[in-house]
């Protein structure tokens, strides 16, 4: 999906960006903790909700694209994208991939999926509309 460089005022969604840190648990495994990298402002672009069959059950997934300004106080490694997560207004998103938006690498595109990838059994629940304002439905995701 081709994205445009954000204009003034479009970076209006504050994110919490974290990286996974694994430490040995003295039993041959590891414990996972999440370390905060930063709180960048982003443009949010919601992709179309989709359904999938997972363990014999139909689940709904929600993909979203966040675009942040590069040159933050932290650096993101495109090869380690699966070790990042984003929290936005109480919802957790796993990072599926990263790429620069433009040749000069002024902006970074972060492809995400809602954490756990299950939202509800009814796609009509998705009332997200970034272009037409905030929705106040009980089961909706508010931006």
Secondary structure, DSSP 8 states (H G I E B T S, - for coil): -------TT---EE-EEEEEEEEE-SSSSEEEEEEEEE--EEEEEE---EEEEETTEEEEE-EEEEEEES--SS---GGGGGGEEEEETTEEEEEEEEEESSTT--EEEEEEEETTS---S-GGG----SSS-----TT----
